[in-house]
Amino acid sequence: MRSPLRLLPLSLSIAACLPVAAFAADDKPLSWALCPAGDIIPPFEGAPPPAQPGDPAREQQPTIIEGDEQSGTRATPLIQGNVALVRGDQFLGTDSIQMDTEAGTYVAEGNVRYQDTGIRIVADRAEGNQNTDSHTITNIRYQLVDRRGNGGADSIELTGPLGKMHHSTYSTCDPDQRMWELRAQQIDVDSDDGFGVARNAVLRMGKFPVLYVPWFKFPVDDRRQTGLLYPSVSMSGRNGFDYRQPIYLNLAPNYDMTLLPRWMSKRGLLLDTEFRYLYGGGRGTITAAYMPDDDLRDRDRGRFTFKGYHNINRHWQARANIGWVSDERFVEDFSNRLSGISASYLQSTAGVFGVGQYWNAGAMVEHFQLTDYTLSDRNLPYSRLPRVYANWERPLNHWLDAGLWAEAVNFHHTEFAGGSRLDLKPYISARLGGPAWYVTPTLAWRFTGYQLERELADQRGGDTSPTRSLPIASLDAGVYFDRDARIGGENYLHTLEPRIFYLNVPYRDQSALPLFDTRPFTFSWGQLFRDNRYSGADRQTDANQLTLALSSRLIRQADGREKLSASIGQIRYFEDSRVLAPGETPVEKGKSAWVADANYMINDRWNLGASYQWDPKFRREDLASIRARYLWPNDGVVNIGYRYRRNLLEQADFSFLYPINSTWSVVGRYYHSLKDDKLLEAIGGVQWDSCCFAVRALARRYVRNREGDVDNAIQVEFVLKGLGSAGQDTERTLRRAILGYHRDDLYLVPPSNTTPDPDDYDPNLIP
């Protein structure tokens, strides 16, 4: 028998009453690999398939009732035996349902079952009034379908958008392995306002209560709500006991704020905050921190940063990245990452930047603040106040390109005299080539002019307006050879790629030119093909040189992966280079160091790599780098590295993630300076994982400043999967220290390594 009826509004209301509906979302990918297979509440027989994109909305579909037997009157029907109500993806099954069509009431009893795309529910009884939209369901067990989670409740009362759940539970653990469970005596939900209130909530770990909250408010949909976020707790030798309690403030749909009070037992209270805004034309973030009195430094301390952009039109954008700290030790004292404490200055920039089909340009200011107390302001770079640049390049025909690099800068320094500089570099380049070869001759003219302050001019010979003008000619050519090869039973594409690069630049006396932002590049593979061995425009090398290079690759044809790649190259100098920066070693006629690089994939688990520079003139190593990686099953990894650069560094690095079994793993890193015989960073820790719960504990010892002072820290993080985590972000520490801690990091190249900074200006790069 079939008759139309509006289906009971169970699904969304019950899901909204779950005490952690808002906390289940997690930015980090969660692994449920250790969870038992199968559903806690299996799909119900006769239930429709989940809703698919493009399906009609539930409200647009009829409700069909089926059952074995119908009795009673037309106004008060009683349907019994395998009762099923279906509307779209919704299903309600029960042993019997009694309805009063005039009063709008119903009573469903016996094996009440409900299912839709997001949830499955079993209950003893459901009753209510559809005219007043009020319902009561008793003795409930539920399982989430669209995400992991299950629990139960004594009863749910629903009245329109308002819901009330009594004695409810939630966990992502299986009922027979309850590692953790969240219980609440009562939860009130208002789905119109998008929030709920839980009363007398208790978080239990196993049988033991670990957290009691008499009252808290939480969102039940995507709308943000003001409230407490998860705290962070750590211990370090520098700060002592360290507790942070984030407080989120939902101020408006397009801006919000997070307050981050932080108490350190050795220092005191630090008040930190983050303000974010968003609008149609841009977005930005402002952070500020203030410590009224640091007990260790005996002074007030603070920090301010702003990062944001505004889209002026489709070609132009205004951007700013501004930072300020109260003192030179602030970064060292309040950052526990090597990358955060190694910088000697804080860079602030603001400007307007544009990009078009054949051009990009910008006008900006740039300022530096010292953040290393072992240095002085004399060590800071020149600030650029302002800097204007423009780059233009377009094809003249199918084989000829023309372009212009241009930059105008005013340099300012608190300790030294400054000045302004104009740098122009027009060029023309031919694109000659075919499928297996290319020849690219380029002819450029570089003009650089200055307007110097008198003090600086007197130091450079007295001319306040020195200039430099010279031609730059280069020729870049290469050939690609390839052949099919079969090695070890597999098919490969074997390539041979010889390349030559000739550079000719006449000598110009540049001793009268200052050094504002220019320094020699570190010799590397990339320098073999540059038209200047200096960064910046204050020096242009003279050159009569030829680079000879050869690369070869073995590419597995089955999947396109490189089995082997190897490159070697050398510059032959036909004349001595006469242009030098202060303290630089002259480049003499003869051969440069050999530059070699190789990577070999032994198999799908072992990978080896090496870089090497050998100077035949002095018969010495200038650089050596060896790296090896082994991938254990179950996402384990071990990295071994050695780095040497003559007169600069010699370091060894060892890191690993070793899975002992499916639940236990150990992590570690040992990073040591062989040159100074000093530890740079040591990490040791254990990880325990289960279906719904994980713990990470780390001990860390690391160098925190240039003087080599060492700090100790202990980091512990508890991860309640599907609910959140408490403690320090150990995952961020491990992901930085152990390459491959997230396996995807081995295959994803950071965007900063592949995309040039639109603010960058380097006229020394060959177009």
PyMOL commands that set and color helices and strands:
alter all, ss='L'
color gray80, all
select helices_A, chain A and resi 11-17+58-60+330-334+338-341+377-379+454-459+526-529+730-737+743-746+751-754
alter helices_A, ss='H'
color red, helices_A
select strands_A, chain A and resi 64-66+69-72+77-87+90-100+105-115+119-129+134-144+150-159+162-171+180-190+195-205+208-219+227-228+232-236+240-244+247-252+255-264+268-279+282-294+299-311+316-325+345-355+359-370+383-395+400-412+419-430+432-434+437-452+467-479+481-487+490-505+519-520+534-535+543-556+562-573+590-591+594-601+606-615+620-632+636-645+649-659+664-673+678-689+693-703+710-720+724-727
alter strands_A, ss='S'
color yellow, strands_A
deselect
rebuild
show_as cartoon
